[in-house]
Amino acid sequence: MFGPHLMLDCYGCDETKLKNLEFVLKFLDDLPDIINMHKISAPHAIDYPGKPGSFDKGGISAVVIIAESHISMHTFPSYNYMNVDIFSCKNFDVEKAVKFIIKSFNVKKFEKKLLNRGLEFPKEIPKAIEIVKNQRKEIKI
């Protein structure tokens, strides 16, 4: 497989932390080291004011690019809700990541989904060569 994708939906989060841009940036700066990943960019975040007349009352959308893929999050302070995605091309300690997220934002309840992405992705060169040989047809003129 290519790698794991953790999706965490968090409820009952600390509203103050969810709307604190500096806190979110620090969280995304710290998380890669905690799960043994390697940042290749500084965290980037946007404090979005929301859309009048919509359920979206604003929050922070943020991402940090890691050598292994990315970590992203979206906060919805008025609902005490956030979601966090960690996608990686290598395995990581999922439970350690979940515990750090829960502790950081004082999460009261969460839903966790863990997918294995790219089940047929060939990480080994000999396997990749064999797949390519079988998928491509030689055209004879």
Rosetta constraint file for C-alpha pairs under 8 A:
AtomPair CA 1 CA 116 HARMONIC 6.67 0.50
AtomPair CA 1 CA 117 HARMONIC 6.23 0.50
AtomPair CA 1 CA 118 HARMONIC 5.02 0.50
AtomPair CA 1 CA 119 HARMONIC 3.98 0.50
AtomPair CA 1 CA 120 HARMONIC 5.83 0.50
AtomPair CA 1 CA 121 HARMONIC 5.37 0.50
AtomPair CA 1 CA 122 HARMONIC 7.18 0.50
AtomPair CA 1 CA 123 HARMONIC 7.64 0.50
AtomPair CA 2 CA 89 HARMONIC 5.39 0.50
AtomPair CA 2 CA 90 HARMONIC 7.52 0.50
AtomPair CA 2 CA 116 HARMONIC 7.39 0.50
AtomPair CA 2 CA 117 HARMONIC 5.57 0.50
AtomPair CA 2 CA 118 HARMONIC 4.67 0.50
AtomPair CA 2 CA 119 HARMONIC 6.37 0.50
AtomPair CA 2 CA 120 HARMONIC 7.72 0.50
AtomPair CA 2 CA 121 HARMONIC 5.47 0.50
AtomPair CA 2 CA 122 HARMONIC 7.63 0.50
AtomPair CA 2 CA 123 HARMONIC 7.21 0.50
AtomPair CA 3 CA 87 HARMONIC 7.31 0.50
AtomPair CA 3 CA 88 HARMONIC 5.47 0.50
AtomPair CA 3 CA 89 HARMONIC 4.24 0.50
AtomPair CA 3 CA 90 HARMONIC 5.36 0.50
AtomPair CA 3 CA 91 HARMONIC 6.42 0.50
AtomPair CA 3 CA 116 HARMONIC 5.70 0.50
AtomPair CA 3 CA 117 HARMONIC 5.38 0.50
AtomPair CA 3 CA 118 HARMONIC 6.90 0.50
AtomPair CA 4 CA 87 HARMONIC 6.04 0.50
AtomPair CA 4 CA 88 HARMONIC 5.78 0.50
AtomPair CA 4 CA 89 HARMONIC 6.88 0.50
AtomPair CA 4 CA 90 HARMONIC 7.10 0.50
AtomPair CA 4 CA 91 HARMONIC 6.31 0.50
AtomPair CA 4 CA 114 HARMONIC 6.79 0.50
AtomPair CA 4 CA 115 HARMONIC 5.72 0.50
AtomPair CA 4 CA 116 HARMONIC 4.60 0.50
AtomPair CA 4 CA 117 HARMONIC 5.92 0.50
AtomPair CA 5 CA 85 HARMONIC 6.99 0.50
AtomPair CA 5 CA 86 HARMONIC 5.64 0.50
AtomPair CA 5 CA 87 HARMONIC 4.30 0.50
AtomPair CA 5 CA 88 HARMONIC 6.48 0.50
AtomPair CA 5 CA 114 HARMONIC 5.66 0.50
AtomPair CA 5 CA 115 HARMONIC 5.15 0.50
AtomPair CA 5 CA 116 HARMONIC 6.25 0.50
AtomPair CA 5 CA 117 HARMONIC 6.66 0.50
AtomPair CA 6 CA 84 HARMONIC 7.95 0.50
AtomPair CA 6 CA 85 HARMONIC 5.56 0.50
AtomPair CA 6 CA 86 HARMONIC 5.08 0.50
AtomPair CA 6 CA 87 HARMONIC 6.38 0.50
AtomPair CA 6 CA 94 HARMONIC 7.39 0.50
AtomPair CA 6 CA 112 HARMONIC 7.25 0.50
AtomPair CA 6 CA 113 HARMONIC 5.92 0.50
AtomPair CA 6 CA 114 HARMONIC 4.61 0.50
AtomPair CA 6 CA 115 HARMONIC 6.60 0.50
AtomPair CA 7 CA 83 HARMONIC 7.24 0.50
AtomPair CA 7 CA 84 HARMONIC 5.92 0.50
AtomPair CA 7 CA 85 HARMONIC 4.61 0.50
AtomPair CA 7 CA 86 HARMONIC 6.69 0.50
AtomPair CA 7 CA 112 HARMONIC 5.95 0.50
AtomPair CA 7 CA 113 HARMONIC 5.10 0.50
AtomPair CA 7 CA 114 HARMONIC 6.28 0.50
AtomPair CA 8 CA 83 HARMONIC 5.51 0.50
AtomPair CA 8 CA 84 HARMONIC 5.18 0.50
AtomPair CA 8 CA 85 HARMONIC 6.38 0.50
AtomPair CA 8 CA 98 HARMONIC 7.88 0.50
AtomPair CA 8 CA 110 HARMONIC 6.76 0.50
AtomPair CA 8 CA 111 HARMONIC 5.79 0.50
AtomPair CA 8 CA 112 HARMONIC 4.78 0.50
AtomPair CA 8 CA 113 HARMONIC 6.43 0.50
AtomPair CA 9 CA 81 HARMONIC 7.51 0.50
AtomPair CA 9 CA 82 HARMONIC 6.15 0.50
AtomPair CA 9 CA 83 HARMONIC 4.51 0.50
AtomPair CA 9 CA 84 HARMONIC 6.70 0.50
AtomPair CA 9 CA 110 HARMONIC 5.46 0.50
AtomPair CA 9 CA 111 HARMONIC 5.11 0.50
AtomPair CA 9 CA 112 HARMONIC 6.61 0.50
AtomPair CA 10 CA 81 HARMONIC 5.56 0.50
AtomPair CA 10 CA 82 HARMONIC 5.26 0.50
AtomPair CA 10 CA 83 HARMONIC 5.91 0.50
AtomPair CA 10 CA 102 HARMONIC 7.92 0.50
AtomPair CA 10 CA 107 HARMONIC 6.10 0.50
AtomPair CA 10 CA 108 HARMONIC 7.61 0.50
AtomPair CA 10 CA 109 HARMONIC 6.08 0.50
AtomPair CA 10 CA 110 HARMONIC 4.46 0.50
AtomPair CA 10 CA 111 HARMONIC 6.68 0.50
AtomPair CA 11 CA 80 HARMONIC 6.03 0.50
AtomPair CA 11 CA 81 HARMONIC 4.74 0.50
AtomPair CA 11 CA 82 HARMONIC 6.90 0.50
AtomPair CA 11 CA 107 HARMONIC 6.08 0.50
AtomPair CA 11 CA 108 HARMONIC 6.03 0.50
AtomPair CA 11 CA 109 HARMONIC 5.13 0.50
AtomPair CA 11 CA 110 HARMONIC 5.86 0.50
AtomPair CA 12 CA 79 HARMONIC 7.92 0.50
AtomPair CA 12 CA 80 HARMONIC 5.04 0.50
AtomPair CA 12 CA 81 HARMONIC 6.30 0.50
AtomPair CA 12 CA 106 HARMONIC 7.67 0.50
AtomPair CA 12 CA 107 HARMONIC 5.57 0.50
AtomPair CA 12 CA 108 HARMONIC 4.92 0.50
AtomPair CA 12 CA 109 HARMONIC 6.41 0.50
AtomPair CA 13 CA 17 HARMONIC 7.98 0.50
AtomPair CA 13 CA 18 HARMONIC 7.30 0.50
AtomPair CA 13 CA 80 HARMONIC 4.80 0.50
AtomPair CA 13 CA 81 HARMONIC 5.90 0.50
AtomPair CA 13 CA 82 HARMONIC 7.49 0.50
AtomPair CA 13 CA 105 HARMONIC 5.54 0.50
AtomPair CA 13 CA 106 HARMONIC 5.42 0.50
AtomPair CA 13 CA 107 HARMONIC 4.50 0.50
AtomPair CA 13 CA 108 HARMONIC 6.41 0.50
AtomPair CA 14 CA 18 HARMONIC 6.35 0.50
AtomPair CA 14 CA 77 HARMONIC 7.97 0.50
AtomPair CA 14 CA 80 HARMONIC 6.40 0.50
AtomPair CA 14 CA 105 HARMONIC 5.63 0.50
AtomPair CA 14 CA 106 HARMONIC 5.70 0.50
AtomPair CA 14 CA 107 HARMONIC 7.12 0.50
AtomPair CA 15 CA 19 HARMONIC 6.43 0.50
AtomPair CA 15 CA 77 HARMONIC 4.92 0.50
AtomPair CA 15 CA 78 HARMONIC 7.10 0.50
AtomPair CA 15 CA 80 HARMONIC 5.41 0.50
AtomPair CA 16 CA 20 HARMONIC 6.27 0.50
AtomPair CA 16 CA 77 HARMONIC 7.54 0.50
AtomPair CA 17 CA 23 HARMONIC 6.41 0.50
AtomPair CA 17 CA 24 HARMONIC 7.38 0.50
AtomPair CA 17 CA 105 HARMONIC 6.38 0.50
AtomPair CA 18 CA 24 HARMONIC 7.27 0.50
AtomPair CA 18 CA 59 HARMONIC 7.29 0.50
AtomPair CA 18 CA 60 HARMONIC 7.38 0.50
AtomPair CA 18 CA 75 HARMONIC 5.67 0.50
AtomPair CA 18 CA 76 HARMONIC 6.95 0.50
AtomPair CA 18 CA 77 HARMONIC 5.31 0.50
AtomPair CA 18 CA 80 HARMONIC 7.45 0.50
AtomPair CA 18 CA 82 HARMONIC 7.60 0.50
AtomPair CA 18 CA 105 HARMONIC 7.37 0.50
AtomPair CA 19 CA 47 HARMONIC 7.97 0.50
AtomPair CA 19 CA 59 HARMONIC 6.11 0.50
AtomPair CA 19 CA 60 HARMONIC 6.60 0.50
AtomPair CA 19 CA 75 HARMONIC 7.34 0.50
AtomPair CA 19 CA 76 HARMONIC 7.94 0.50
AtomPair CA 19 CA 77 HARMONIC 5.92 0.50
AtomPair CA 20 CA 24 HARMONIC 6.33 0.50
AtomPair CA 21 CA 25 HARMONIC 6.22 0.50
AtomPair CA 21 CA 45 HARMONIC 7.33 0.50
AtomPair CA 21 CA 47 HARMONIC 6.95 0.50
AtomPair CA 21 CA 60 HARMONIC 7.04 0.50
AtomPair CA 22 CA 26 HARMONIC 6.16 0.50
AtomPair CA 23 CA 27 HARMONIC 6.08 0.50
AtomPair CA 24 CA 28 HARMONIC 6.26 0.50
AtomPair CA 24 CA 45 HARMONIC 7.96 0.50
AtomPair CA 24 CA 62 HARMONIC 7.71 0.50
AtomPair CA 25 CA 29 HARMONIC 6.07 0.50
AtomPair CA 25 CA 43 HARMONIC 5.89 0.50
AtomPair CA 25 CA 44 HARMONIC 7.14 0.50
AtomPair CA 25 CA 45 HARMONIC 6.92 0.50
AtomPair CA 25 CA 62 HARMONIC 7.69 0.50
AtomPair CA 26 CA 30 HARMONIC 6.15 0.50
AtomPair CA 27 CA 31 HARMONIC 6.07 0.50
AtomPair CA 27 CA 104 HARMONIC 7.59 0.50
AtomPair CA 28 CA 32 HARMONIC 7.21 0.50
AtomPair CA 28 CA 43 HARMONIC 6.06 0.50
AtomPair CA 28 CA 63 HARMONIC 7.37 0.50
AtomPair CA 28 CA 64 HARMONIC 6.40 0.50
AtomPair CA 28 CA 71 HARMONIC 7.68 0.50
AtomPair CA 29 CA 39 HARMONIC 7.99 0.50
AtomPair CA 29 CA 42 HARMONIC 7.07 0.50
AtomPair CA 29 CA 43 HARMONIC 6.14 0.50
AtomPair CA 29 CA 64 HARMONIC 7.55 0.50
AtomPair CA 30 CA 34 HARMONIC 6.57 0.50
AtomPair CA 31 CA 35 HARMONIC 6.48 0.50
AtomPair CA 31 CA 97 HARMONIC 7.49 0.50
AtomPair CA 31 CA 100 HARMONIC 7.75 0.50
AtomPair CA 32 CA 36 HARMONIC 6.00 0.50
AtomPair CA 32 CA 37 HARMONIC 4.65 0.50
AtomPair CA 32 CA 38 HARMONIC 6.12 0.50
AtomPair CA 32 CA 39 HARMONIC 6.53 0.50
AtomPair CA 32 CA 66 HARMONIC 7.44 0.50
AtomPair CA 33 CA 37 HARMONIC 5.64 0.50
AtomPair CA 33 CA 38 HARMONIC 6.81 0.50
AtomPair CA 34 CA 96 HARMONIC 7.85 0.50
AtomPair CA 34 CA 97 HARMONIC 7.45 0.50
AtomPair CA 35 CA 92 HARMONIC 6.03 0.50
AtomPair CA 35 CA 93 HARMONIC 6.14 0.50
AtomPair CA 35 CA 96 HARMONIC 7.05 0.50
AtomPair CA 35 CA 97 HARMONIC 6.37 0.50
AtomPair CA 36 CA 92 HARMONIC 7.22 0.50
AtomPair CA 37 CA 66 HARMONIC 6.63 0.50
AtomPair CA 37 CA 67 HARMONIC 7.27 0.50
AtomPair CA 37 CA 68 HARMONIC 6.80 0.50
AtomPair CA 38 CA 66 HARMONIC 5.31 0.50
AtomPair CA 38 CA 67 HARMONIC 5.55 0.50
AtomPair CA 38 CA 68 HARMONIC 7.17 0.50
AtomPair CA 39 CA 64 HARMONIC 7.10 0.50
AtomPair CA 39 CA 65 HARMONIC 6.10 0.50
AtomPair CA 39 CA 66 HARMONIC 4.27 0.50
AtomPair CA 39 CA 67 HARMONIC 6.21 0.50
AtomPair CA 40 CA 65 HARMONIC 5.87 0.50
AtomPair CA 40 CA 66 HARMONIC 5.19 0.50
AtomPair CA 40 CA 67 HARMONIC 5.84 0.50
AtomPair CA 41 CA 64 HARMONIC 6.36 0.50
AtomPair CA 41 CA 65 HARMONIC 5.54 0.50
AtomPair CA 41 CA 66 HARMONIC 7.01 0.50
AtomPair CA 42 CA 64 HARMONIC 6.29 0.50
AtomPair CA 42 CA 65 HARMONIC 7.58 0.50
AtomPair CA 43 CA 62 HARMONIC 7.07 0.50
AtomPair CA 43 CA 63 HARMONIC 5.71 0.50
AtomPair CA 43 CA 64 HARMONIC 4.32 0.50
AtomPair CA 43 CA 65 HARMONIC 7.30 0.50
AtomPair CA 44 CA 62 HARMONIC 5.55 0.50
AtomPair CA 44 CA 63 HARMONIC 5.48 0.50
AtomPair CA 44 CA 64 HARMONIC 6.28 0.50
AtomPair CA 45 CA 60 HARMONIC 6.59 0.50
AtomPair CA 45 CA 61 HARMONIC 5.61 0.50
AtomPair CA 45 CA 62 HARMONIC 4.03 0.50
AtomPair CA 45 CA 63 HARMONIC 6.48 0.50
AtomPair CA 46 CA 60 HARMONIC 5.58 0.50
AtomPair CA 46 CA 61 HARMONIC 5.41 0.50
AtomPair CA 46 CA 62 HARMONIC 6.33 0.50
AtomPair CA 47 CA 58 HARMONIC 7.54 0.50
AtomPair CA 47 CA 59 HARMONIC 5.81 0.50
AtomPair CA 47 CA 60 HARMONIC 4.50 0.50
AtomPair CA 47 CA 61 HARMONIC 6.68 0.50
AtomPair CA 48 CA 58 HARMONIC 5.21 0.50
AtomPair CA 48 CA 59 HARMONIC 5.38 0.50
AtomPair CA 48 CA 60 HARMONIC 5.86 0.50
AtomPair CA 48 CA 61 HARMONIC 7.32 0.50
AtomPair CA 49 CA 57 HARMONIC 6.77 0.50
AtomPair CA 49 CA 58 HARMONIC 4.44 0.50
AtomPair CA 49 CA 59 HARMONIC 6.59 0.50
AtomPair CA 50 CA 54 HARMONIC 7.85 0.50
AtomPair CA 50 CA 56 HARMONIC 5.19 0.50
AtomPair CA 50 CA 57 HARMONIC 4.44 0.50
AtomPair CA 50 CA 58 HARMONIC 3.63 0.50
AtomPair CA 50 CA 59 HARMONIC 7.05 0.50
AtomPair CA 51 CA 55 HARMONIC 7.81 0.50
AtomPair CA 51 CA 56 HARMONIC 5.79 0.50
AtomPair CA 51 CA 57 HARMONIC 6.26 0.50
AtomPair CA 51 CA 58 HARMONIC 7.17 0.50
AtomPair CA 52 CA 56 HARMONIC 7.82 0.50
AtomPair CA 52 CA 57 HARMONIC 7.35 0.50
AtomPair CA 56 CA 76 HARMONIC 7.62 0.50
AtomPair CA 57 CA 76 HARMONIC 7.24 0.50
AtomPair CA 57 CA 78 HARMONIC 6.68 0.50
AtomPair CA 58 CA 76 HARMONIC 6.25 0.50
AtomPair CA 58 CA 77 HARMONIC 7.47 0.50
AtomPair CA 58 CA 78 HARMONIC 7.84 0.50
AtomPair CA 59 CA 74 HARMONIC 7.04 0.50
AtomPair CA 59 CA 75 HARMONIC 5.04 0.50
AtomPair CA 59 CA 76 HARMONIC 4.89 0.50
AtomPair CA 59 CA 77 HARMONIC 6.04 0.50
AtomPair CA 60 CA 73 HARMONIC 7.92 0.50
AtomPair CA 60 CA 74 HARMONIC 5.65 0.50
AtomPair CA 60 CA 75 HARMONIC 5.15 0.50
AtomPair CA 60 CA 76 HARMONIC 7.31 0.50
AtomPair CA 61 CA 72 HARMONIC 7.64 0.50
AtomPair CA 61 CA 73 HARMONIC 5.81 0.50
AtomPair CA 61 CA 74 HARMONIC 4.40 0.50
AtomPair CA 61 CA 75 HARMONIC 6.50 0.50
AtomPair CA 62 CA 72 HARMONIC 5.66 0.50
AtomPair CA 62 CA 73 HARMONIC 5.36 0.50
AtomPair CA 62 CA 74 HARMONIC 6.44 0.50
AtomPair CA 63 CA 70 HARMONIC 7.05 0.50
AtomPair CA 63 CA 71 HARMONIC 5.63 0.50
AtomPair CA 63 CA 72 HARMONIC 4.22 0.50
AtomPair CA 63 CA 73 HARMONIC 6.42 0.50
AtomPair CA 64 CA 70 HARMONIC 5.88 0.50
AtomPair CA 64 CA 71 HARMONIC 5.43 0.50
AtomPair CA 64 CA 72 HARMONIC 6.53 0.50
AtomPair CA 65 CA 69 HARMONIC 6.21 0.50
AtomPair CA 65 CA 70 HARMONIC 4.51 0.50
AtomPair CA 65 CA 71 HARMONIC 6.54 0.50
AtomPair CA 66 CA 70 HARMONIC 5.12 0.50
AtomPair CA 66 CA 71 HARMONIC 7.38 0.50
AtomPair CA 68 CA 87 HARMONIC 7.75 0.50
AtomPair CA 68 CA 88 HARMONIC 4.92 0.50
AtomPair CA 68 CA 89 HARMONIC 5.21 0.50
AtomPair CA 68 CA 90 HARMONIC 6.65 0.50
AtomPair CA 69 CA 87 HARMONIC 5.84 0.50
AtomPair CA 69 CA 88 HARMONIC 5.01 0.50
AtomPair CA 69 CA 89 HARMONIC 6.56 0.50
AtomPair CA 70 CA 86 HARMONIC 6.20 0.50
AtomPair CA 70 CA 87 HARMONIC 5.62 0.50
AtomPair CA 70 CA 88 HARMONIC 6.78 0.50
AtomPair CA 71 CA 84 HARMONIC 7.33 0.50
AtomPair CA 71 CA 85 HARMONIC 5.61 0.50
AtomPair CA 71 CA 86 HARMONIC 4.53 0.50
AtomPair CA 71 CA 87 HARMONIC 6.39 0.50
AtomPair CA 72 CA 84 HARMONIC 5.76 0.50
AtomPair CA 72 CA 85 HARMONIC 5.25 0.50
AtomPair CA 72 CA 86 HARMONIC 6.69 0.50
AtomPair CA 73 CA 82 HARMONIC 7.05 0.50
AtomPair CA 73 CA 83 HARMONIC 5.50 0.50
AtomPair CA 73 CA 84 HARMONIC 4.31 0.50
AtomPair CA 73 CA 85 HARMONIC 6.27 0.50
AtomPair CA 74 CA 82 HARMONIC 5.53 0.50
AtomPair CA 74 CA 83 HARMONIC 5.52 0.50
AtomPair CA 74 CA 84 HARMONIC 6.77 0.50
AtomPair CA 75 CA 81 HARMONIC 6.14 0.50
AtomPair CA 75 CA 82 HARMONIC 4.23 0.50
AtomPair CA 75 CA 83 HARMONIC 6.68 0.50
AtomPair CA 76 CA 80 HARMONIC 6.15 0.50
AtomPair CA 76 CA 81 HARMONIC 5.17 0.50
AtomPair CA 76 CA 82 HARMONIC 5.75 0.50
AtomPair CA 77 CA 81 HARMONIC 6.28 0.50
AtomPair CA 77 CA 82 HARMONIC 7.83 0.50
AtomPair CA 88 CA 92 HARMONIC 7.89 0.50
AtomPair CA 93 CA 97 HARMONIC 6.41 0.50
AtomPair CA 94 CA 98 HARMONIC 6.18 0.50
AtomPair CA 95 CA 99 HARMONIC 6.08 0.50
AtomPair CA 96 CA 100 HARMONIC 6.22 0.50
AtomPair CA 97 CA 101 HARMONIC 6.23 0.50
AtomPair CA 98 CA 102 HARMONIC 6.10 0.50
AtomPair CA 99 CA 103 HARMONIC 6.03 0.50
AtomPair CA 100 CA 104 HARMONIC 5.93 0.50
AtomPair CA 101 CA 105 HARMONIC 6.32 0.50
AtomPair CA 101 CA 107 HARMONIC 7.80 0.50
AtomPair CA 102 CA 106 HARMONIC 5.58 0.50
AtomPair CA 102 CA 107 HARMONIC 4.78 0.50
AtomPair CA 102 CA 108 HARMONIC 7.80 0.50
AtomPair CA 103 CA 107 HARMONIC 6.80 0.50
AtomPair CA 122 CA 127 HARMONIC 6.04 0.50
AtomPair CA 122 CA 128 HARMONIC 5.19 0.50
AtomPair CA 123 CA 127 HARMONIC 7.72 0.50
AtomPair CA 123 CA 128 HARMONIC 7.21 0.50
AtomPair CA 124 CA 128 HARMONIC 6.25 0.50
AtomPair CA 125 CA 129 HARMONIC 6.13 0.50
AtomPair CA 126 CA 130 HARMONIC 6.35 0.50
AtomPair CA 127 CA 131 HARMONIC 6.27 0.50
AtomPair CA 128 CA 132 HARMONIC 6.16 0.50
AtomPair CA 129 CA 133 HARMONIC 6.12 0.50
AtomPair CA 130 CA 134 HARMONIC 6.26 0.50
AtomPair CA 131 CA 135 HARMONIC 6.17 0.50
AtomPair CA 132 CA 136 HARMONIC 6.11 0.50
AtomPair CA 133 CA 137 HARMONIC 7.85 0.50
